[in-house]
Amino acid sequence: MYNKDMEFSIFTVVLVLNLLLGYKIPFQAEPTNIQVELIESQPISESQKILYTGTVRHIFFHSLIIYPKLAFSDSGFSAGYKDWMITRDEFQKILSELYKNDFILIDIKSLYSTDSDGLLIKKELYLPKGKKPLILSVDDLSYYPSLVGHGFADKLVLDIDGNVATEVVVENGKREITRDGDVVPILDDFVSSHPDFSLDGAKGIIATTGYHGILGYRTNNIKSIDYIKEVESAKKVVSRLESTGWRFANHSYSHSNAYLTGDITLEKVKMEAELWNKEVKPLVGETDIFIGPFGQIFTQNDPRREYLESVGFKVFCGVGMDKYLRYFPDALVMNRADIDGYRLLNSPHYLKEYFDVEKVIDPIRSL
């Protein structure tokens, strides 16, 4: 269980309430000032790979704060933003440090396959010598209405070249298409410059809910006059994401607090799975990855876990700094390390194997 996310759930409720009250904040654009070190690198050939037998690490992020002065100055929301998100500049620095520390992104599918009976098979992992495998995921990439006007991008879109970018509202309400508004385009560009940071083009996992649509598109609102347009736009972005190394995971439909407390019933789990299948699966396709809300993936033999396994989920990702990874006959279970402001400020020692927190932390956090 991910206990500190109780605060996040309260924070989210506050955001929604303020949205309903029509709370809006004007803001100015803040250009990024991070210069990511460009190091010449080449794609990895098969002859360079050797069998890897060490630890596989998995880290995750939420959407990035691109206007920290706005996000951190608001008395109603600043604590939540500081705790659960990181800034664009912090993420850019983290990528550079991960690369320098010999991490390499891998596809979670490189860890397992299934036999004809549906039983899990552990796959051998081959990497360049000296490299350490890293899985990266992004939670709640739906750009919820509660975040609008608070220093985040509004949605993922395709830019003029057909690549995934971010739509951002800048000064005077003008909308611009940028390549540094969130994890996806920043990572895409970093891998483009550093192809040896990715094994066979792997990027990461996008964990989606459904209750406010996906990727900034309100695909949940079937009564909207823009519904068909929203669905078609979302599908185009999904297609490009999947063709460029990204995977999707089920993150439940509602991200209900009942997952946090453990009180969610089997009937509710079933209903959520059906809603996700109805609204999200037609957009992102099949997935056998379940990333638990608040880290809740239930225990082995729990009827709720057994149900999720019965409908095709083979991978269950929780939250924890312990690098837990275990193969069961029917499932692969692993924990993910949270990379957020709370971790940066309160327990940076847990992150020292990934990067030196002092080198990446945004000075604005101390203002």
Secondary structure, DSSP 8 states (H G I E B T S, - for coil): --TTHHHHHHHHHHHHHHHHTT-----------------------GGGEEEE-S--EEEEE---BS-HHHHHH-TTTHHHHHHH--BHHHHHHHHHHHHHTTEEE--GGGGEEE-TTS-EEE--EEEETT-EEEEEEEE-TT--GGGTTTTS--EEEE-TTS-EEEEEE-GGG-EEEESSSSHHHHHHHHHHH-GGGBSTT--EEEEE--TT-BTTB-TT-TTSTTHHHHHHHHHHHHHHHHHTTEEEEE--SS--HHHHHT---HHHHHHHHHHHHHHTHHHH----EEE-GGG----TT-HHHHHHHHTT--EEEEE-SS--EEE-SS-EEEEEEE-SHHHHHH-GGGGTTT--HHHH--GGGG-
